[in-house]
């Protein structure tokens, strides 16, 4: 596993922890749903980036790595 993939995995863990803290506030605080949406979008982008980096680490071309995700 490349260092990029490991760094992205760490970022994913931090975002998941943040999401766990925000979810109970949905419906209570006005900004909570917006924050949750931003967190979800960031999670999706990081998962795509991690999968692409993983494919590149396995020797796939950039085109192949991007087209499989």
N, C-alpha and C positions, 0 to 999 in steps of 0.2 A: 504494500500500500504506500502510495506516495505521501509526502508531507502535506501536499495540497488536500488530499482526501482526508487525512487525519485532522487538519485544521478545519475543514468544512464540517466534519463530524462533531468537533468540539463546539462550533458555532450552532449547529443543529441542537445539541444538548442544551445550550444556554437559552435558545429560543423556546424549546419545549418547556423548560422550567419557567420562563416568563409567561408562556401561554397558560400554564397551570395556575399562575398567580392572577391572571387577568380574567379567566373564565368565571370565577365566582362573582365578579363585579358586573358582569353583563346583566342589564336590567336594573342595576342599582345606580351605577354612575353613567352619565351621559356619554362620556368618551370611550367607555370600555368596548363597545361593539366595534367602533372604528379601529381601536388599537388591536383588537382580535383579528380583524380583517387584514390589517397590515402585517401582523405576525404570520398569519396563514400564507399570505402572498410571499413573504420572505422565506418561509419554510419550503414552499414549492420551488422557488428559484434556487435555493441551496441544494435541494435534493437533485434537481436537474444538473447543477454544476458538479456535484459530487459524482453523479453517475457518468458524466462526460469525462471528468478527470480520471475516473476509474478505467473507462474504456481506453483513454489515451495511454494510461499506464500499462495496459495490456498489449500495447503495440498497434492499436487501431489508428487509422488515419484520422485527421481532424474531421474530414467529410463524413466518414463512417461513424465516428463518435457522436457527431451532432445529429445525424439522420436517424440513429437508432433510438434516440431519446424523445 
